[in-house]
Amino acid sequence: MKNVLITAFVMFVTVGAFAQSPITLKFNLEKGKVNQIRNVSKQNIQNTYNGMEFKTDVNSSTTTSFTLLSQENDVMRLEFKFDTIQSKTNSPMKSFETNSTKIAKKTEYLEKALNRFSTYTIIAKISTSGKFLGFENYKTFRNNVLAVMDSVPELKKDQIQKQADTFIKESAIQTLIEPLFAYLPENQVKKTDKWETSYSVVGSGVSGMIFNSYTLDNVTENNAQLSVSSELESVPSTDNPNMSIDVKGKSTGNITIDKKTALIITSQDKKHYEGTMTVKNQGNEMKMPMVIDAQSDMIRLK
């Protein structure tokens, strides 16, 4: 009985020490090792026009691999490959699927560009505290993906180019990468400490800023658990002059990270956004209230 009590006391003291001692959360990646993260998202979008409700469901999944090429002081050079980008959209007007791993037919030019997007790699610089510092070979990556434009008929080139830009432009690629790293504090933290990060997002017709507030909830021998609350504020987008989306909202979630590498092990969040979609057509303008409810789950595969 005495031994059991001693063991329990030691465990209590050890767990308490992990929880109370300040810790440093910085990326510490092994050079040459391939890391892989999958992000799955489910969105329910509700638009209202003339008193009628229209619902759209979007299920998407992105699998991203990245490898540390080199590190100088606190700046990492990481090579990224978007292994799989897929989505399925169901709406009253149209339902369609995209999958970057599905071989495109000869005349499916946009799908061909998406195939190439998942074939080539792009190098980014990111600090060990998770700050995105820029791309190293963006122009080369873009040219490799858009080489498909050589086979597009002249009459369709402008349309295909604009559609491809929604995922090939620099800000859109940054949106795929930055949230995978932008959650670490600048300084040491202990349980209940809070810190903030922010980054821009581009995609799904929305451009804006995400403002995050993190709290260190718990620390164990191997992991750290964080809770996060975020706010989205959209900004005017020039991507599509005939459509604009103005939304605001919040999300809440939690993250488990590996203390040794600071990489995400699992992450979940729920979002609720409200706003207005404005559509222009032949001089007419339609404003449609919209509500977006979404859930995202991220898991480290390797």
C-alpha positions in Angstrom: 0.0 0.0 0.0 2.9 2.3 0.9 4.5 1.7 -2.5 1.3 2.5 -4.3 0.9 5.8 -2.4 4.5 6.7 -3.2 4.1 5.9 -6.9 0.8 7.9 -7.1 2.6 10.9 -5.3 5.5 10.8 -7.8 3.1 10.7 -10.7 1.1 13.6 -9.3 4.3 15.7 -8.8 5.6 14.8 -12.3 2.3 15.8 -14.0 2.2 19.0 -12.0 5.7 19.8 -13.0 4.9 19.4 -16.7 1.8 21.6 -16.3 3.4 24.4 -14.4 6.9 24.7 -15.9 7.3 27.2 -18.8 7.9 25.5 -22.1 9.3 26.6 -25.4 7.2 25.7 -28.4 9.3 26.0 -31.6 9.4 23.9 -34.7 12.2 21.4 -34.5 12.0 19.3 -37.7 14.2 16.5 -38.8 16.1 17.4 -42.1 14.9 15.3 -45.0 12.0 13.6 -43.2 8.7 13.8 -45.0 5.8 15.1 -42.9 2.2 14.8 -44.0 -1.0 16.5 -42.8 -4.6 16.0 -44.0 -7.3 18.7 -43.5 -10.9 17.7 -44.0 -13.6 20.4 -44.1 -17.4 20.2 -44.2 -19.3 23.4 -45.1 -23.0 24.2 -45.1 -23.8 27.4 -47.0 -27.3 28.9 -46.9 -28.3 31.8 -49.2 -31.6 33.6 -49.1 -33.1 35.4 -52.2 -36.6 36.8 -52.4 -37.5 34.9 -49.3 -36.3 31.6 -50.6 -33.5 29.6 -49.1 -30.9 27.8 -51.1 -28.5 25.4 -49.5 -25.1 24.3 -50.7 -22.9 21.6 -49.1 -19.2 21.5 -49.8 -17.0 18.7 -48.6 -13.3 19.1 -49.2 -10.0 17.4 -48.3 -6.4 18.5 -48.7 -3.4 16.3 -48.0 -0.1 18.2 -47.8 3.5 16.8 -47.5 6.4 18.9 -46.5 10.1 18.3 -45.9 12.8 20.4 -44.2 15.5 21.1 -46.8 17.7 23.3 -44.6 17.6 25.7 -41.6 19.7 28.7 -40.9 19.2 30.2 -37.4 15.4 30.3 -36.9 14.5 30.2 -40.6 13.4 26.9 -42.2 13.4 26.1 -46.0 10.5 23.7 -46.5 9.5 21.9 -49.7 5.8 21.4 -50.1 3.8 19.0 -52.2 0.0 19.1 -52.3 -0.6 15.4 -52.7 -4.4 15.5 -52.9 -6.9 18.4 -53.3 -10.4 17.2 -53.7 -13.9 18.7 -53.1 -17.5 17.8 -53.7 -20.2 20.5 -54.0 -23.9 19.9 -54.0 -26.2 22.8 -54.7 -29.7 23.4 -56.2 -28.1 24.7 -59.4 -25.1 22.4 -59.9 -23.3 19.6 -58.3 -19.7 18.8 -59.2 -16.5 17.2 -57.9 -12.8 18.0 -58.3 -9.8 15.7 -57.5 -6.2 16.6 -58.3 -5.3 12.9 -58.4 -7.9 12.0 -61.0 -6.4 11.9 -64.5 -8.0 14.6 -66.6 -9.4 14.1 -70.1 -7.8 15.8 -73.1 -10.1 18.8 -73.1 -10.4 19.2 -69.3 -7.9 22.0 -69.1 -8.6 23.2 -65.6 -8.4 19.7 -64.3 -5.1 19.2 -66.0 -3.8 22.3 -64.3 -5.0 20.8 -61.0 -3.2 17.6 -61.8 0.1 19.5 -62.3 -0.6 21.5 -59.1 -0.3 18.2 -57.2 2.7 17.0 -59.2 5.3 19.8 -58.6 6.7 21.1 -55.4 7.1 24.6 -54.0 9.6 25.9 -51.5 8.6 28.3 -48.7 10.6 29.9 -45.9 9.0 29.7 -42.4 10.4 30.7 -39.1 10.6 28.3 -36.2 7.9 30.3 -34.5 5.5 29.7 -37.4 5.8 33.0 -39.3 5.4 32.6 -43.1 8.3 34.5 -44.8 7.7 33.9 -48.5 8.2 31.6 -51.4 11.5 30.8 -53.0 10.5 29.3 -56.3 6.9 30.5 -56.9 7.4 31.7 -60.5 8.9 28.3 -61.5 6.1 26.4 -59.7 3.5 28.6 -61.4 5.0 28.2 -64.9 5.2 24.4 -64.4 1.5 24.2 -63.5 0.4 26.7 -66.3 2.3 24.9 -69.0 -1.0 23.2 -69.7 -2.2 26.6 -71.2 -0.2 25.8 -74.3 -2.8 23.2 -75.3 -5.9 25.4 -74.5 -7.7 26.9 -77.6 -7.3 30.6 -78.0 -10.9 31.4 -77.4 -10.9 29.6 -74.0 -7.5 30.7 -72.7 -8.7 33.8 -70.8 -11.5 31.9 -69.1 -9.2 28.9 -68.1 -6.5 31.3 -66.9 -8.9 33.2 -64.6 -10.2 29.9 -63.2 -6.7 28.5 -62.6 -5.7 31.7 -60.9 -8.1 30.9 -58.0 -5.8 28.2 -56.8 -2.4 29.0 -58.5 -2.0 32.6 -57.4 0.6 33.2 -54.6 -1.9 34.3 -51.9 -4.1 31.2 -52.5 -1.1 28.8 -52.1 0.0 30.7 -49.0 -3.5 30.1 -47.6 -3.0 26.4 -47.9 0.4 26.5 -46.1 0.3 29.2 -43.4 -2.5 27.8 -41.1 -0.3 24.6 -40.8 2.3 26.6 -38.8 0.8 29.9 -37.5 -0.2 28.8 -34.0 3.0 29.0 -31.9 3.8 31.7 -29.3 6.9 34.0 -29.7 8.0 33.3 -26.1 8.0 30.6 -23.5 4.5 29.8 -22.1 3.0 27.9 -19.2 -0.5 26.5 -18.5 -3.3 29.1 -19.0 -1.0 31.6 -20.9 -2.5 33.2 -24.0 -1.1 34.6 -27.2 -2.3 35.8 -30.6 -1.6 35.2 -34.3 -3.2 36.4 -37.5 -2.9 35.6 -41.2 -4.8 36.3 -44.5 -7.0 33.8 -46.2 -8.0 33.6 -49.9 -10.4 31.0 -51.3 -14.0 29.9 -51.9 -14.8 33.4 -53.0 -13.7 35.0 -49.7 -10.7 37.1 -49.0 -10.0 38.2 -45.4 -8.0 38.1 -42.2 -8.1 35.5 -39.5 -7.4 36.7 -36.0 -6.5 33.9 -33.5 -6.3 33.7 -29.8 -4.7 30.6 -28.2 -4.6 29.3 -24.7 -2.2 26.6 -23.4 -4.7 24.3 -21.7 -2.5 21.3 -20.7 1.1 19.9 -21.0 2.1 16.3 -20.8 5.4 14.6 -21.3 5.0 14.4 -25.1 2.2 16.8 -26.0 0.7 20.2 -25.5 -3.0 20.9 -25.8 -4.2 24.3 -27.0 -7.7 25.9 -27.3 -8.3 28.6 -29.9 -10.9 31.1 -30.7 -10.8 32.9 -34.1 -12.5 35.7 -35.9 -12.8 36.2 -39.7 -13.2 39.6 -41.2 -13.5 39.6 -45.0 -12.0 42.3 -47.2 -13.0 43.4 -50.8 -11.8 40.9 -53.4 -11.1 41.7 -57.0 -11.0 38.1 -58.2 -14.5 38.2 -59.6 -15.9 41.6 -60.5 -19.4 40.0 -60.9 -19.5 38.5 -57.4 -18.3 39.6 -53.9 -18.8 38.1 -50.5 -18.8 40.1 -47.3 -18.8 37.9 -44.2 -17.8 37.9 -40.5 -17.8 35.3 -37.9 -16.1 33.2 -35.3 -14.7 29.7 -34.8 -13.6 27.7 -31.7 -11.4 24.7 -31.6 -8.6 22.7 -30.0 -5.2 21.6 -31.1 -2.8 18.8 -29.9 0.8 19.3 -30.8 3.9 17.3 -30.5 6.2 19.0 -27.9 9.4 17.8 -29.6 8.6 19.0 -33.2 5.7 21.4 -32.4 3.8 19.9 -35.3 0.1 19.4 -35.2 -1.0 15.9 -34.2 -4.8 16.6 -34.3 -6.9 19.7 -34.7 -10.6 20.4 -34.7 -12.7 23.5 -35.1 -16.2 24.7 -35.7 -17.0 27.9 -37.6 -20.1 30.2 -38.0 -20.0 33.1 -40.4 -22.8 35.4 -41.6 -22.8 38.0 -44.3 -23.9 39.0 -47.8 -23.2 37.7 -51.3 -23.5 40.4 -54.0 -24.0 39.2 -57.6 -23.9 41.5 -60.6 -25.4 40.5 -63.9 -26.0 42.8 -66.9 -26.2 45.9 -64.8 -28.4 44.4 -62.2 -27.3 43.7 -58.6 -28.6 41.0 -56.3 -27.8 40.9 -52.6 -28.3 37.6 -50.9 -27.9 37.1 -47.1 -25.8 34.1 -46.4 -24.9 31.9 -43.4 -21.9 29.5 -43.4 -21.5 26.7 -40.8 -18.4 24.6 -41.1 -16.3 22.0 -39.3 -12.6 21.2 -40.0 -10.5 18.3 -38.8 -6.8 18.1 -39.2 -4.6 15.1 -38.5 -0.9 14.4 -38.9 -0.5 11.3 -41.1 3.3 11.0 -40.7 
